[in-house]
Amino acid sequence: MVLLFLKQPATPKLPITNLPPVVEVDREEASVDDIMNAIQSSTKLAPSRLKLFLASSKTVLVPNSPLRVYDMHDGTRVFVKDIGPQIHRRTLLLTAYSGPVFFHILFYYCQSFIYGTTFQHTASQVLAFTLISLHFAKRIFETVFVHVFYRITVSFYSLYLYLFHYWVLSGVFMAYYIYYPSCTSVPSAQRLIDPTVSTASSKAAISSGACSSSISLLSSSMETEETSLYFLSAVWIFAELSNFETHLILANLRIRYPRPSFASADSTSFSAPQSRVLGSSSAVRFASSMASYSSSTSGLVARRIPKGYGFDLVSCPNYFFELLAWTVIALITRSLASLLFLIASGLQMWRKAARKHEMYKKEFGSQYPKHRKVLIPYVK
């Protein structure tokens, strides 16, 4: 048993009332969660709001990790910080990704309600709707079945940023302008399937007032050539499948092990050698990550240096391939809204990739490959 002294930082942003000054735990059998539960019983704060770290080394105590892995003894001081209201990361992402799906369906199908007229979508608009819908359907699938998060919760206030980025920018803003009536090539969607369709209906549609191209962002000179749509679709499929593959690799590296029973040798958690065996192929990596995630939504996460598809060139190939997919969407739509979202997403992914690149170098030191770039292969 060890006696730990609990203290708050000198100037806490969110002071904790009724914080117990000491807590006694079994260092060999207990976990960080046992300390959090003891704090919760006195402060009534949810464990997800608590951040614990050693006063001497500033080492963060990871939830669900055993205390024996930390340098603790009688009299060790542990700082306790209230990080504010939290939201489950999976709930956050599912909420964010559902918005664009809803808004793109709304703007695509409810023409009369949104634009005050009915019209036939161009080939670019049909293809953009299909690819964007598939992209977010893939993201929802990955959130539920693939991703294993190192941090289970994030600040609740992150929800507002995610809603703005996905619901407003990629949802309402992009959908309104992408599917705005553009009659410069009305039958192009049909010609993509049947080249014998006449182009005379476009002039008839404009003259009859069935739709208007007065503020369309797709002019006759800007409408993407149909032959290019096939090539761009192929690039998009490559980017999305590559992005999915990198997510499988990351999921295998972050298998969330169920919390072991430290009092018993019959632990159900995977050992490190077992996790390496499970990672022999993409399909098995996917199955193992699903099994471990479903068995426990909270547990100890093992992390290793990512290697393989894309990771030998950059630290975050998942961001690179996603950026490539959104570049294809921008080229297909030739829309200012798509371009602005591409820029906003690119800046955000660059910031996250740079931060993760530095984290990798700090965490793994000299073992981390020095030739790896941050986001763009061979460039930066």
Disulfide bonds with the S-S distance in Angstrom:
Cys183-Cys211 1.56
